[in-house]
Every structure is written in C-alpha cells, then in structure tokens.
Amino acid sequence: MQQRRAVVSVIGKDQVGIISKVTTVISQNNINILDISQTILQDFFTMMMLVDITNNENLDELRSQLDALGSELQLKINIQLEEIFQSMHRV
C-alpha cells in the first residue's frame, strides 16, 4: 500500500499548549507525525506538520476535530492532502 500523507498547518497568536493540543488530536486519530516544524515570530505561532494518513479513512472527521480545536484556541488549523498542497505551491 502506498503511503498517503497530508500537511497540517497551524497559525495564530502564541499561547501555552498549542503543540500539545494539536498533536493530541492527531494521535487520538492514530496518525503518525512524520515531520514537524514550528516557530514563533513576535507574538505569532506557526507550525507545519507532515503526517501519515495511510490508515485514516475519514479525513473529514479529522478536519472537523481540528476545526473545533482551532475555534476553541482562536487558531487557523488546516489539513490538506500532500499532493494538493504541492500542486497549489508549485513555482
């Protein structure tokens, strides 16, 4: 079976617990984080994750959970299939 990957991005005002809460949702859906990068620019937090969604049949449910968390924390959390992300960001 070919590996399916997705890109998760998180942007918003920095606050305690962002990484913990986002990665908890990811792990509760039995999704492995393949790569992660985060930075804080002044008061703004940004994080990008590459995740393995090969065994996840319901990406809409994960997206819904991330949207709810984003609303709760006042963050913009987005998940896109890797191939869509790459085609949108080609130079």
N, C-alpha and C positions, 0 to 999 in steps of 0.2 A: 504494500500500500504506500502510495506517495504521500509524503508529509505535506500537510496544509498548514500554512502559517498566516497570522494576522498581525497587524500593527495597532497597538493601543497607544493613544496619546492623551496626556492629561495636562491641562493648562489652567492656572488660576492663582489667586492670592495665596501666598505661602501660609501654612498653618500646621500645627502638630498633627501627626498621624496620617497624612495623605498616603504615603507609600504603604503603610501597614494596612489601611482600609482597602485600598485598591487591590493590593496583592492578595488580601484575604478573599475578596470576591473571585479573583482569578483562580486561587487554589481550591475554593469550595466547588468550582465547576470542573475540577480535575484537569486543569490546564497548566502545562509547564511553561515557565518563562525561560526563553532561550537567550535573550539579551536584554539588558536594561540600561538606560542612561537617564540621569536626572540632573538638573541644575536649578539654581535659584539666581535670578537676575533682578537685583534690587529686591522688591517685595513679591516678585512673580515666580511661581514654581512651574517648571516644565519637566515632563517625563515622557520618554518614549520606550515602549517595550515591544519586543518581537516575541510572540507566543505561538506555541504549537497547538493547533486546534484540530489535529487529525482525528481524534476520537470524540470530538464535540459535535453532536448532530444538530444542536439547537443554538445557533449563533444569535438568533433574535432574543432568546431568553437571557443570554449573557449581556447583550446590548441593553436590554431593559433594566437589568440589575445595575449596570454601570451608569445608565442614565439616572436612575433613582439615587445612587450614591453621589453623582455629580450635582444633582439638585440639592441634596442634603448638605453637601460641603461647599456649594456655590463654585463648582469647578466645571469646566468643559471636558468631558471624557468621551473619546471617540474610538471606535474599533472598526477597522477595515481589513478585508482580505488583502494579503500581501500583493497579489497580482493587480488589484485595483489601485492600491497605494502607489505601486511602481509606475503604472501607466499614467496616473494623474501627475506624477512628479518627474516625468522624463524631461530632459533638457532639449 
